[in-house]
Amino acid sequence: MATDFDPYRILQIPPEASDEDVRAAYARMTDIVRNGEMNEESARAVDAAYRILSDAEQRRAYDQRRTEAIAGGYVTPEDGAEGMLHPQRARVPWGFKDILKAIGVIVGGLIVTGIPIYLVAEAIAGDKA
């Protein structure tokens, strides 16, 4: 769950989907790939998602890891399956105040380093200027 790879989200199906639903979703997504509406990377993700969800053992293992991640608070269950064609807006870990602090640190750093450089240059140049 450390990555954005979620077979259910990629195939746009809920976790309780049946094997028939998985096959139907894969067929629908491969039609989208054939129509050129999806890039190559997304097409590979669709294939990988289908391989995981179509194999009972792999699906059980994935579901167990997903359940443990949700229980541990590492991820939250998604409301519905957004899918790769309609990705959710990415969230950034910083806010407006953090951006202002970063700008302040940069400007302050330039001032703190600029003053000694100016004084050294002034001392070297002396009255020549």
C-alpha positions in Angstrom: 0.0 0.0 0.0 3.1 2.2 -0.1 2.4 2.7 -3.7 -0.6 3.8 -5.7 -1.0 0.3 -7.2 -4.5 -0.9 -6.2 -5.9 -3.6 -8.5 -9.4 -2.9 -7.5 -9.0 0.8 -8.3 -7.2 0.1 -11.6 -10.0 -2.3 -12.8 -12.6 0.0 -11.4 -14.4 -2.6 -9.3 -15.1 -2.9 -5.6 -13.1 -5.3 -3.4 -16.1 -7.7 -3.0 -16.4 -8.2 -6.8 -16.8 -11.7 -8.1 -14.5 -13.5 -10.5 -17.0 -12.8 -13.2 -16.9 -9.1 -12.4 -13.1 -9.2 -12.5 -13.2 -10.7 -16.0 -15.8 -8.3 -17.2 -13.8 -5.3 -15.9 -10.6 -6.6 -17.5 -12.4 -7.0 -20.8 -13.8 -3.4 -20.5 -10.4 -2.0 -19.7 -8.7 -3.9 -22.6 -11.2 -2.3 -24.9 -10.2 1.1 -23.6 -6.5 0.1 -24.3 -7.3 -1.0 -27.8 -9.1 2.2 -28.5 -5.9 4.1 -27.6 -7.5 5.9 -24.6 -4.9 4.6 -22.2 -1.1 4.8 -22.3 1.3 1.8 -22.3 2.1 2.1 -18.6 -1.6 2.1 -17.6 -2.1 -0.9 -19.9 0.6 -2.8 -18.1 -1.0 -1.9 -14.8 -4.3 -3.3 -16.0 -2.6 -6.5 -16.9 -0.9 -6.7 -13.6 -4.1 -6.0 -11.7 -5.9 -8.7 -13.6 -3.2 -11.3 -12.9 -3.5 -10.6 -9.2 -7.3 -10.6 -9.0 -7.8 -13.5 -11.3 -5.6 -15.8 -9.3 -7.4 -16.9 -6.1 -4.2 -17.3 -4.0 -2.7 -13.9 -5.1 -6.0 -12.2 -4.6 -6.3 -13.6 -1.1 -2.8 -12.5 -0.2 -3.4 -9.0 -1.6 -6.7 -8.7 0.3 -5.0 -9.8 3.5 -2.2 -7.2 3.1 -4.8 -4.5 2.2 -6.9 -5.4 5.3 -3.8 -5.2 7.5 -2.8 -1.8 6.0 -6.3 -0.4 6.6 -6.4 -1.8 10.1 -2.9 -0.3 10.8 -4.0 3.1 9.6 -1.5 3.1 6.7 -4.2 3.6 4.1 -7.9 4.4 4.2 -10.5 2.5 2.3 -11.5 4.3 -0.9 -15.1 5.4 -1.5 -15.8 3.6 -4.7 -13.3 2.7 -7.4 -12.0 5.8 -9.2 -9.8 3.9 -11.6 -6.8 5.1 -13.6 -8.8 7.1 -16.1 -10.2 9.4 -13.3 -7.4 9.6 -10.8 -8.0 11.5 -7.5 -6.2 14.8 -7.1 -2.8 14.3 -5.5 -2.4 15.6 -2.0 0.8 17.4 -1.1 2.2 17.0 2.4 2.8 20.8 2.9 0.5 23.8 3.2 0.6 27.5 2.6 2.4 28.2 5.9 5.1 25.7 5.0 5.7 27.4 1.6 6.0 30.8 3.3 8.5 29.3 5.8 10.6 27.9 3.0 10.6 31.2 1.2 11.6 32.9 4.4 14.5 30.5 5.0 15.8 31.0 1.4 15.6 34.8 1.6 17.1 34.8 5.2 19.9 32.5 4.0 20.7 34.8 1.1 20.8 37.8 3.5 22.9 36.0 6.1 25.5 34.8 3.5 25.3 38.0 1.4 26.3 40.4 4.2 29.7 38.7 5.0 30.5 38.3 1.3 29.8 42.0 0.8 32.0 43.0 3.8 34.8 40.8 2.6 34.6 42.2 -1.0 34.5 45.7 0.5 37.6 45.0 2.6 39.5 43.6 -0.4 38.5 46.4 -2.7 39.3 49.1 -0.2 39.0 52.6 -1.5 39.5 51.6 -5.2 35.8 51.7 -5.9 
